[in-house]
Amino acid sequence: MPTEIKRDFFKDKHAIFVVTHLSKASIELFMNTVLPVLNQHKDVVLAVIDSRSSDDIIAYLKSIKHDQIVMEFLDKNIGKAQAANDFIAKYINHANLPKTVWSMDPDILFDLTSFDYLLEAVQNLEGIGVLGMRYKNNECNPEMNMWLPPKNVKAKNGKTYSLVSPVMCCVAGPILAMKGKILSGPLDFKLFPKKFVRVYGGDDSAIDMELKKHGYKNAYLNGTLATHLRSGNKLAPEIKNVI
């Protein structure tokens, strides 16, 4: 892991931002999921922003050594939105803009095939703000109001992608992907453009509302699958087996 975060680390890369705070078991499972992505793709980088988690989580994170990972450790818990926004304000600008920008929560699992498909789609679809993966239908599934049938949308690479958008709610935020120009354009380098700073709540809806205001559509990508491990007091079987 680089000892200093250099701005060119992100230039023209596929940049994943994850904020850690709770559940060492979830974070370990997440890292075991994302590390194969980094090993397969040298142009994918991961920024871990620790929002003052417990000492055992911090020790675990510091034990990870990978040239495509940078980490920042905060003195207090300021929540996902502010932690990510502050990090981006310090390290990302027009001169080193990533090709794509990803927000991930450290309590999801997905396979390399789903990541690759979402990466391909987000780079080639036009008029899309954020794309999310579909979720395993367990007790922690964050999808809501999925009443409309999917739409087949042809992209600039000639492929057709099946997209589905929720009704009167946002695309769930455990994993969201967008083009870098979305971050630098309508979002003005605020990954979570919240009007009021709160540690919890309103993160994903802030992205949704801001991008819709600029005429973008947000959707889930059929053909992908993620597993959400935690939702309130509910735990998916995958994490129950390791805690």
Secondary structure, 3 states (H helix, E strand, C coil): CCCCCCHHHCCCCEEEEEEECCCHHHHHHHHHHHHHHHHHCCCEEEEEEECCCCHHHHHHHHCCCCCCEEEEECCCCCCHHHHHHHHHHHHCCHHHCCCEEEEECCCEEECHHHHHHHHHHHHHCCCEEEEEEEECCCCCCCCCCCCCCCEEEECCCCCEEEEECCCCCCCCCCEEEEEHHHHHCCCCCCCCCCCCCCCCCCHHHHHHHHHHHCCCEEEEEEEEEEEECEECCEECHHHHCCC
